[in-house]
Amino acid sequence: MSREKVLREQDDFLFPCVANYYEEPIVITEAKGSVVKDIDGGEYLDFFGGILTVSLGHCQDEITEAVSSQMKKLGHVSTLYPTENQLTVAKQLAELSPGALKKSFFTNSGTEADETAVLLARIHTGNQEIIALRHGYSGRSQLAMNLTAHSGYRLSGSSIPNIKHGHSPYCYRCPFGATYPSCGLKCAEDLEELILTETTGNIAGFLAEPIQGVGGFITPPDDYFEVAVGIIRKYGGVFICDEVQTGFGRTGEKWFGIEHSGVEPDIMTMAKGIANGVPVGATIATQEVADSFTGKSICTYGGNPVSMAATEATLTVMAREDVPGRSARLGGILREHLLEMKSKYKLIGDVRGRGLMQAIELVEDRKTKVPATKEAGRLMEEAKKRGLLIGRGGLYNNVIRLAPPMLTSEDELREGCRLMDEAMATVQSHV
């Protein structure tokens, strides 16, 4: 098929909400490592990894072999039957996860993992109200869209009760007009007033991402969660940490993003990079919290042998290659380059992130911070022309998100940085 025919048939046979990047979408046909190829023979460095999902690299040999081997042996039985590799992965997660997190429930996506976590928090506490954060994203189901505080993704007009949204720790656009650290973490302290004025005063839990992904890689101060979670627990809630984008070494040095804050979750959700692109979601909880879930529940494909084989292989390679250490080292190179770009290009208002999860926020003017949404779109196009695929996000769609596979080589990383610089120079010259 030609690219034109693919796009024409997509328009004919898929929902219109299945949107694509770029003015002329790329039809990707094959990929290996950090390089993808399109239907017209073009090659690109992938610096977004399927929204932080291709955690190690496309078609990684050991993971591909593990999936192929498992499929030849046993493809599906459902959770009505125990399997060895589901238990192997559950034990791996218990060993890697922070604090006392121990017991897992497997699903197919981050959306389902978050839904499971909210249900578990309500069952365990006996309370109903959930606190989430503005600019947060939790998925595409009805509940997840209501947990999401980002108008572009709240597609349904109906509303689910018992969800309240606190202020995001968005230091670049502080909702209180303050500056860290003199702000006294007002965004965290305000959670108490939110609970006292907008809830019954007895909450089920607090759902938050260590770095808000779709929100534009909003990175809170290290001490934010200590204050926020302390308030949540004071009013009977548990802490649900959403590690769907930040997990498995992505933020550097640590296995999970929340470990940079020193706060231990009661429940944690994972997906995306957990299996290098194979659909897997997981909700892990402390034994006390997990054991509250005694009713009947099933996930037909959750924990199936093929997805667990991919997860086990992914986690094994991650441990061997020390991906937290790699992300810290390569992320440092990427961050240094982005800061150099900020010094050259006035369109860049902020550089933020951790490890191999970095972002630049584009603004028309650094004083007014008016979002440079059109320029962000141009930067996407200019990078594509040069063979570099990057991501986009933020409430105003003016944030460029960079998250290359964690086994990207240093040479590939530096080449991607060079291409970004060239693209940014072109965009800035037309302002």
SEDODREN-80068 format. One record per residue (C-alpha): residue number from 1; y, x, z. Coordinates in Angstrom, 2 decimals. Each point is the difference from the previous one (the first is absolute). Example, Ala and Ser with C-alpha at 12.3 -4.5 7.8 and 13.67 -1.06 7.14 Angstrom:
// SEDODREN-80068
1	-4.50	12.30	7.80
2	3.44	1.37	-0.66
// end
This chain:
// SEDODREN-80068
1	0.00	0.00	0.00
2	3.57	1.09	-0.59
3	2.59	0.02	2.78
4	1.79	-2.88	-1.70
5	-3.17	-2.11	-0.07
6	-0.75	0.73	3.67
7	3.47	-1.09	1.03
8	-0.12	-3.06	-2.23
9	-3.35	-1.10	1.42
10	1.19	0.69	3.55
11	2.83	-2.41	-0.67
12	-2.48	-2.54	-1.37
13	-2.73	0.22	2.63
14	1.46	1.28	3.30
15	2.37	-1.65	2.47
16	3.63	0.97	-0.71
17	0.28	1.37	3.56
18	-2.19	2.94	-1.16
19	3.06	2.09	-0.77
20	0.01	3.58	-1.27
21	2.22	3.02	0.44
22	2.26	1.23	-2.83
23	1.81	-1.60	-2.93
24	-3.01	0.90	-2.13
25	-3.02	-0.18	2.35
26	-2.57	2.78	-0.05
27	-3.62	-1.02	-0.70
28	-2.02	2.58	1.94
29	-3.48	0.64	-1.36
30	-1.28	3.02	1.93
31	0.93	2.35	2.80
32	-1.16	3.09	1.82
33	1.51	1.57	3.09
34	3.78	-0.42	-0.15
35	0.14	-0.62	-3.75
36	-0.28	-3.36	-1.77
37	-0.19	-0.69	-3.74
38	1.21	-3.05	-1.88
39	-1.40	-1.89	-2.96
40	2.31	1.90	-2.38
41	-1.18	3.42	1.20
42	2.94	0.73	2.29
43	-0.56	1.94	3.24
44	1.82	-0.46	3.30
45	0.07	1.54	3.44
46	-0.70	-2.81	2.45
47	2.40	0.19	2.96
48	-0.69	-3.50	1.30
49	-3.82	-0.17	-0.01
50	-0.41	-3.72	-0.54
51	2.36	-0.81	2.90
52	-1.38	2.73	2.29
53	-3.56	-1.11	-0.72
54	-1.37	2.94	-2.00
55	0.18	2.13	3.10
56	-1.90	3.06	-1.24
57	0.22	-0.22	-3.78
58	-1.28	-2.10	-2.87
59	-3.76	0.00	-0.63
60	-0.69	2.55	2.73
61	-3.47	1.36	-0.74
62	-1.68	-0.41	3.40
63	1.28	-3.56	0.44
64	-1.02	-0.96	-3.53
65	-3.47	1.41	0.56
66	-0.35	-1.78	3.37
67	0.92	-3.37	-1.55
68	-2.31	0.51	-2.98
69	-2.91	1.09	2.17
70	0.43	-2.92	2.40
71	0.23	-2.54	-2.81
72	-3.34	1.17	-1.33
73	-1.56	-0.54	3.42
74	1.65	-3.04	1.64
75	3.08	-1.84	-1.18
76	0.53	-2.96	2.31
77	-1.54	-1.79	2.99
78	3.04	-1.43	1.91
79	0.62	0.48	3.72
80	-2.91	-2.33	0.82
81	-2.11	3.16	-0.17
82	0.84	3.30	1.72
83	0.20	3.09	-2.19
84	0.02	3.65	0.94
85	3.06	1.05	-1.95
86	2.17	-2.77	1.50
87	-0.83	1.38	3.44
88	0.56	3.57	-1.18
89	3.52	-0.90	-1.16
90	0.72	-1.97	3.17
91	-0.91	3.05	2.07
92	2.15	2.25	-2.21
93	2.98	-2.31	0.54
94	-0.57	-0.09	3.75
95	0.03	3.80	0.09
96	3.15	0.35	-2.14
97	2.07	-2.84	1.45
98	2.42	0.64	2.87
99	-0.52	-1.08	3.61
100	-2.80	-2.36	0.95
101	-0.40	-1.72	-3.39
102	-3.72	-0.44	-0.53
103	-1.34	-3.15	-1.69
104	0.64	-0.92	-3.64
105	-0.10	-3.06	-2.25
106	-0.10	0.72	-3.74
107	1.72	-2.06	-2.70
108	1.23	0.61	-3.56
109	3.75	0.59	0.29
110	2.95	0.73	2.22
111	0.94	-3.67	-0.12
112	-3.35	-1.00	1.50
113	0.15	2.83	2.54
114	3.39	-1.23	1.25
115	-1.20	-3.61	0.09
116	-3.00	1.06	2.07
117	2.23	1.95	2.37
118	2.35	-2.93	0.60
119	-2.93	-2.35	0.61
120	-1.52	2.51	2.42
121	3.29	0.41	1.90
122	0.28	-3.77	0.41
123	-3.61	-0.35	1.14
124	0.27	2.87	2.47
125	3.30	-0.96	1.62
126	-0.25	-3.76	-0.28
127	3.56	0.04	-1.29
128	1.16	-0.95	-3.48
129	3.34	1.62	-0.80
130	0.11	3.21	-2.03
131	2.92	2.41	-0.29
132	0.37	1.84	-3.30
133	2.87	2.06	-1.42
134	2.61	-0.65	-2.65
135	-0.62	1.99	-3.20
136	-3.71	-0.02	0.84
137	-2.77	-0.93	-2.42
138	-3.42	-1.35	0.99
139	-1.63	-1.27	-3.20
140	-0.33	-2.92	-2.39
141	-1.79	-2.77	1.93
142	1.92	-2.93	1.51
143	-0.01	1.53	3.48
144	0.76	3.49	-1.31
145	2.96	-1.26	-2.04
146	1.41	-1.61	3.14
147	-0.48	3.23	1.95
148	1.83	1.79	-2.82
149	3.78	0.19	0.41
150	0.94	0.79	-3.56
151	1.22	-2.96	-2.06
152	-1.41	1.25	-3.30
153	-3.53	-0.30	1.35
154	0.36	-3.33	1.85
155	-1.05	-2.07	-3.00
156	-0.87	-3.27	1.71
157	2.52	-2.45	1.38
158	-2.30	-1.01	2.87
159	0.35	1.63	3.38
160	-2.63	0.93	2.59
161	1.24	-0.42	3.58
162	-0.16	2.48	2.89
163	1.22	3.05	-1.94
164	3.28	1.68	1.01
165	1.63	3.03	-1.63
166	1.74	2.76	1.92
167	2.48	2.51	-1.39
168	-1.44	2.87	-2.00
169	0.56	3.57	1.25
170	1.88	0.62	-3.25
171	2.28	2.81	1.14
172	1.69	0.44	-3.39
173	1.07	-3.65	0.04
174	0.06	-0.60	3.75
175	0.41	-3.75	0.64
176	2.15	0.85	3.02
177	2.23	2.49	-1.82
178	-1.09	2.71	2.40
179	-1.27	3.55	-0.44
180	-3.16	1.51	1.46
181	-0.43	1.27	2.70
182	3.23	-1.29	1.56
183	-1.06	-3.53	-1.03
184	-2.32	-0.25	2.99
185	-2.66	-1.45	-2.33
186	1.72	-3.39	-0.11
187	-2.41	-1.18	-2.70
188	-2.89	0.47	2.42
189	1.83	-1.29	3.08
190	0.98	-3.16	-1.91
191	-3.67	-1.03	-0.14
192	0.29	-1.13	3.61
193	2.84	-2.39	-0.78
194	-1.91	-1.21	-3.07
195	-3.00	-0.84	2.19
196	2.13	-1.67	2.68
197	2.02	-2.10	-2.45
198	-2.31	-0.68	-2.94
199	-3.45	-0.30	1.60
200	-1.68	-1.62	3.00
201	0.20	3.36	1.75
202	-3.74	0.54	-0.34
203	-0.91	1.69	-3.26
204	-3.25	0.92	-1.70
205	1.04	3.25	-1.60
206	2.32	2.27	-1.93
207	-0.91	0.98	-3.58
208	1.78	3.04	-1.41
209	-0.45	2.83	-2.50
210	0.67	3.56	1.27
211	1.96	0.44	-3.26
212	0.96	-3.17	-1.83
213	-1.50	0.45	-3.46
214	1.25	-2.78	-2.26
215	3.20	0.01	2.06
216	0.80	3.41	-1.50
217	-1.82	2.50	2.24
218	2.24	-0.90	2.94
219	-0.86	2.63	2.62
220	0.85	-0.79	3.64
221	0.95	2.59	2.63
222	-3.02	1.42	1.84
223	0.91	-1.80	3.23
224	0.48	-3.44	-1.57
225	-3.55	-1.20	0.56
226	-0.15	1.11	3.63
227	2.91	-2.33	0.80
228	-1.05	-2.83	-2.33
229	-3.65	-0.12	1.04
230	0.96	0.22	3.68
231	2.01	-3.21	-0.40
232	-2.79	-1.72	-1.93
233	-2.57	0.75	2.67
234	2.40	-1.15	2.73
235	-0.18	-3.49	-1.53
236	-3.77	-0.10	-0.42
237	-0.33	1.16	-3.60
238	-2.22	2.62	-1.60
239	1.18	2.60	-2.49
240	-1.39	-0.35	-3.54
241	0.70	3.16	-1.97
242	-0.08	-0.47	-3.78
243	-1.21	3.32	-1.46
244	-0.79	-1.39	-3.45
245	2.42	2.42	-1.69
246	0.48	2.64	2.69
247	-3.61	0.64	0.98
248	-2.44	2.82	-0.66
249	2.21	3.06	0.06
250	2.72	-1.35	-2.28
251	2.81	0.70	2.50
252	-1.11	3.59	0.66
253	-1.42	1.82	3.05
254	-1.54	-3.17	1.45
255	-2.66	-2.35	-1.32
256	2.15	-3.08	0.58
257	3.74	-0.61	-0.11
258	0.21	-1.48	3.49
259	-1.25	3.27	1.50
260	3.43	1.53	-0.61
261	1.36	-2.35	2.67
262	-2.68	0.54	2.62
263	-0.60	-3.75	0.38
264	-3.57	-1.33	-0.08
265	-0.61	-3.30	-1.84
266	-2.20	-2.78	1.32
267	-0.87	-0.98	-3.57
268	0.44	1.99	-3.20
269	-0.32	-1.04	-3.65
270	-0.91	2.18	-2.97
271	-0.61	-0.34	-3.75
272	1.29	1.68	-3.20
273	-0.75	3.72	0.44
274	-3.03	-0.55	2.22
275	-2.34	0.06	-3.02
276	2.07	1.70	-2.71
277	0.45	-3.19	-2.03
278	-3.12	-2.01	0.80
279	0.98	-3.34	1.62
280	-0.51	0.41	3.75
281	1.91	-1.36	2.96
282	-0.74	0.68	3.66
283	1.23	-1.32	3.33
284	-0.85	2.18	2.99
285	0.66	-0.91	3.63
286	-0.69	1.17	3.51
287	-3.30	-1.22	1.40
288	1.76	-2.37	2.40
289	2.01	-1.64	-2.77
290	-2.80	-0.01	-2.60
291	-2.47	-1.60	2.41
292	2.29	-3.04	0.26
293	-1.00	-0.96	-3.55
294	-3.24	-1.88	0.74
295	0.26	-2.90	-2.45
296	-1.64	-0.12	-3.38
297	1.62	1.89	-2.85
298	-1.16	1.60	-3.22
299	1.44	2.05	-2.83
300	-2.31	-0.30	-2.99
301	0.89	3.38	-1.52
302	1.33	1.71	3.12
303	-1.98	3.09	0.90
304	-2.20	-0.26	-3.09
305	-2.14	3.08	-0.73
306	1.97	1.14	-3.07
307	3.43	-0.15	1.64
308	-1.38	1.67	3.12
309	-1.51	2.80	-2.09
310	3.44	0.58	-1.53
311	1.65	-0.06	3.43
312	-2.50	2.40	1.54
313	0.41	2.44	-2.88
314	3.79	-0.27	0.12
315	0.17	0.66	3.74
316	-2.42	2.91	-0.32
317	2.10	1.68	-2.70
318	3.18	-0.69	1.98
319	-1.41	1.76	3.06
320	-1.30	2.96	-1.99
321	3.29	0.48	-1.84
322	2.13	-0.58	3.11
323	2.21	-2.53	-1.77
324	2.35	-0.40	3.00
325	0.74	3.72	-0.22
326	0.32	-0.07	-3.79
327	2.36	-2.96	0.16
328	2.18	1.78	2.53
329	0.21	3.17	-2.12
330	0.47	-1.67	-3.38
331	2.23	-2.66	1.51
332	2.25	2.76	1.30
333	0.39	1.36	-3.54
334	0.73	-3.47	-1.35
335	2.50	-0.76	2.76
336	1.84	3.28	-0.54
337	0.35	-0.77	-3.68
338	1.30	-3.52	0.66
339	2.60	1.35	2.43
340	1.11	2.50	-2.66
341	0.34	-2.89	-2.42
342	2.10	-1.91	2.51
343	2.40	2.92	0.18
344	0.40	-0.14	-3.80
345	-0.02	-3.70	-0.78
346	2.42	-2.43	1.65
347	-2.23	-2.95	-0.87
348	-2.46	1.08	2.70
349	1.15	-1.47	3.28
350	-3.06	0.66	2.17
351	-3.19	2.04	0.02
352	-2.72	-1.17	2.38
353	-3.72	-0.13	0.66
354	-2.79	2.16	1.38
355	-2.60	2.23	-1.64
356	-0.87	-1.15	-3.51
357	1.82	-3.28	0.53
358	3.60	0.74	-0.97
359	2.85	-2.09	-1.37
360	3.54	0.22	-1.27
361	2.40	-2.93	0.28
362	2.50	-0.26	-2.84
363	3.51	-1.30	0.68
364	3.11	-0.42	-2.12
365	2.14	1.52	2.74
366	-1.12	1.86	3.12
367	2.72	-1.56	2.14
368	-0.55	-3.63	-0.95
369	-3.76	0.45	-0.60
370	0.04	-2.60	-2.77
371	-3.55	0.02	-1.40
372	-0.29	1.69	-3.40
373	-2.72	-2.32	-1.28
374	0.65	0.49	-3.71
375	0.05	3.78	0.39
376	-3.36	-0.14	1.81
377	-1.40	-1.83	-3.01
378	1.42	2.63	-2.33
379	-1.52	2.77	2.09
380	-3.42	-1.64	-0.30
381	0.38	-0.06	-3.78
382	1.31	3.58	-0.27
383	-2.87	1.30	2.14
384	-2.50	-1.86	-2.14
385	1.46	1.54	-3.17
386	-0.71	3.42	1.50
387	-3.57	-0.85	0.99
388	0.50	-0.87	3.68
389	-0.99	-3.30	1.64
390	1.88	-0.92	3.20
391	0.33	-3.08	2.17
392	2.80	-2.34	0.92
393	0.76	-2.22	2.98
394	2.44	-1.07	2.67
395	1.66	-3.35	0.54
396	2.51	0.80	-2.76
397	-2.55	1.76	-2.24
398	2.12	3.15	0.18
399	-2.49	2.29	1.75
400	-2.20	2.44	-1.91
401	-3.34	0.50	1.74
402	-2.05	3.16	-0.48
403	-3.60	0.25	1.15
404	-2.17	2.28	-2.16
405	-3.74	0.30	0.68
406	-0.60	2.24	3.00
407	-2.17	2.42	-1.98
408	2.82	0.58	-2.48
409	0.40	3.73	-0.60
410	3.16	1.83	0.97
411	0.65	0.76	-3.68
412	-0.25	-3.69	-0.88
413	2.29	-0.90	2.88
414	2.64	2.48	-1.07
415	-0.26	-1.17	-3.62
416	0.51	-3.57	1.13
417	3.04	1.07	2.00
418	1.42	1.76	-3.06
419	-0.45	-3.12	-2.11
420	1.64	-2.13	2.71
421	2.98	2.35	0.04
422	0.38	-0.21	-3.78
423	-0.20	-3.79	0.07
424	2.50	-0.24	2.85
425	2.45	2.27	-1.80
426	-0.09	-2.28	-3.04
427	0.58	-3.14	2.09
428	2.85	1.59	1.97
429	1.71	1.18	-3.19
430	0.30	-3.59	-1.22
431	1.61	-1.36	3.16
// end
